[in-house]
Amino acid sequence: MSERVKFIVFVSGFAFVTASIRPAVSSISPLLETIRIELAMSNLTASFLSVIPILCMAIFAPFASRLGYRWGSEKIIAYCLILVGATLALRYVATSTALLMGTAILIGIGTAIASPLFSGFIKQHYPNNASVVTGFYTLGIGMGASAGTGLTIPILNRLNGSWNDALAIWFVLPILGLLVWWPYLRAQAGLRMQEELNVEFKGRMPWRNKRAWILTLFFGLQSCVHFAMATWLSPMAQSVGINEYQSGVVVTAYTFIQTIFSLIISILIRNSNNRRPWLASCILIMIAGLLPVAISSTAMTIWIAAVVLGIGSGGLFSMAFLLPLDETTTAQEASSWTAMIVSIGNIFGSLGPSYVGIFRDYFGDFQNAYIGLIVLCIVMLCVIMNIKRAEVRPETVG
């Protein structure tokens, strides 16, 4: 088997593994109202099914690098796949609010710990192809999340309306992901990242590193805009006369384009050692998508916004995961930087929907909310000016 074929097999398998745990979180959203009614939850209580995984990311992601240092990233990722798969299977019998909340916590822990270790794995095994592999990593994240959101209702209809079954059936993906991951785990049996055994890093978080905080702020800002659009794009579309079904298509178009361009941009920048022009271009693309709806919100400008924002957001998303690899020299460092960036950045990002909601409540429409999102993009432009050039060599695929 040629090196190119091996590389393609690797990145395809890696993308599948990263995708396999995402429906565990995203499959809740389409069924949230059904679950709330059947279990007699309040709206606030039901919202925690979506909020808990984000909180777990903030609480448990910082432990990922230490666990990876102690037992090896490959092994911990395998344990996370088992944890998520077993917890999803438990949802077959999760007929009480307490038990369902418990599954949300366990799934949140598994995804929170695995996510930063994937970055460390890329840094360790493919430092000279980090951009391309990161692109497939973010592609896997997007495809997995989209599958959970888009296929759960059709699965529900096929399973005679049982939301328990529709949630639990996703346990198949982490189990398949574990089988795909097994060769990587076997290859690393008994190894402890030899190049890092002589350093004193030991999985410490970069809390006092100014550059780590710059990347965290950037990750939070791009997440804030993305979460705001993912949450409010459908109501935005409906506010200009687009019906409920078509508004769902608008959101699907946005997420699909974002997923595809997260890979395309990663491939395009693979030989660039200066990320700032690419970051600035993606931010300017997002501003270009927001300006038409800020000036005149119509069905046409909403569609333009969905497409253009998907392109810019996709590029920013993949580069947000690539930047920690640029700034670090070892796999353990990459894991710890990613853990900090993702944990704090996601908390900041989760405020995005509320940010838009405040504008809508105060002004009574979305026009000023679009201007508020443009302001966040301008702040992002200022932040990326502090991001240094990457020390990269030309990447090759195989």
Summary of the structure (lengths in Angstrom):
residues: 398
radius of gyration: 20.5
end to end distance: 11.0
largest distance: 62.6
contacts: 1464
relative contact order: 0.15
helix: 82%
strand: 0%
